[in-house]
Amino acid sequence: MQKVSLFGYGKTTKALTKLYPDAIFYDDKCIEPFTDDNGFEVRPSSDFDPDFSDLEIPSPGIPPSNPLILRAKNLISEYDCFAKNSPLSVWISGTNGKTTTTQMMQYLLKARGSQEGGNIGTPLGELDQNADIWILETSSFTIYYTNQAVPNIYVLLPITPDHLSWHGDMDEYIKAKLKPVLKMREGEVAIIPEAYKDVKTSAHLITYRDENDLASRFGIDTSRVTFKGAFLMDALLAMAVEKILFDSTDYKKINSFVIDPHRQEELRDSKNRLWVNDTKATNLDATIVALKRYQDSSVHLILGGDDKGVDLGELFVYLQKCDVKIYNIGSNKEKLSNLAREYNIEFELCKNLADAIVRIDKNLKNDEVALLSPAAASLDEFKSYADRGDQFKNAVKGL
């Protein structure tokens, strides 16, 4: 009997018990061994013995430096478990826009038998292997551990600094994102930014510079697509895959897609002033994209949180071009304030999100924009990015 070890007691690994009913979980948070409600053993990480394990599968978020990973001898990823028996698979990766692109693609292809999963919330172990298409939001963490599975179509959005503390540096982050392309075979398709056009692959490579270039390559009329800014790129990539698979372009369908809350979500206060909830902007590139959308307005920008050690200099260089005042919150607010002084950006150092909203309320004029686009993760002060966005919206409604 094959001895299978699941690293991390979470949603991804729990779903794999359908494939490996005798697997044992090893989890860093487990102090004493126990048996869960489904009869599976859960043990402390220190109990793992690589000599008594034939296969190890980690939760994607466990970093390479974790002792479990370092001691494993037969490590594969969640994706590798389905390398030989998955349907036609489309992987979507990149820094920003993965979730929306995945959702848009599923919206376009659901009637053709597709299912969405991966990093978007549904583990592969819960997907139907008899579906016609798997559309998988794919993180760099998952790709790092994947050595057997390969997509039939790989969609890569632009890559900007993120998760550098996990990967070590930007080069390793880019390397992880390009890893699937290297392994793809003849007849498969990779759509990637032109910056990586020299990557060696047997796949049919389609590169793009920007939204206009992408639309031109697939014969898509952007004037007939209602989405703008970052969402235009997401829509075009979803439409490109539909064009590849079915030679179809459905403008009416894509334009009826509704974007999730928390991405450039606009709301008005009692004085009809515009506030924008962009809490899902957890890195500097996402914040720059939001600022570009409101570049013709004076912006009151709320920044701050856990920036994961990223160099924010690029953001402040961009801020110098904007009509903007920043309101710094979160665990990196002192760092942000020092950068604001260095780059001569007007700022206020705030106690927290609520304080920033009170200060903006005093300063905001009717023709200006209040923008929550933090360029940082939320767990320093909130339960999630959604919690941060909900608190922002509730506070604005109370003004």
Secondary structure, 3 states (H helix, E strand, C coil): CCCEEEECCCHHHHHHHHCCCCCEEEECCCCCCEECCCCCEEEEHHHCCHHHCCEEEECCCCCCCCHHHHHCCCECCCHHHHCCCCCEEEEEECCCCHHHHHHHHHHHHHHHCEEEEECCCCCHHHCCCCCCEEEEECCHHHHHHCCCCCCCEEEECCCCCCCHHHHCCHHHHHHHHHHHHHHCCCCCEEEEEHHHCCCCCCCEEEEECCHHHHHHHCCCCHHHCCCCCHHHHHHHHHHHHHHHHHCCCCHHHHHCCCCCCCCCEEEECCCCCEEEECCCCCCHHHHHHHHHHCCCCCEEEEECCECCCCCCHHHHHHHCCCCEEEEECCCCHHHHHHHHHHHCCCEEECCCHHHHHHHHHHHCCCCCEEEECCCCECCCCCCCHHHHHHHHHHHHHCC
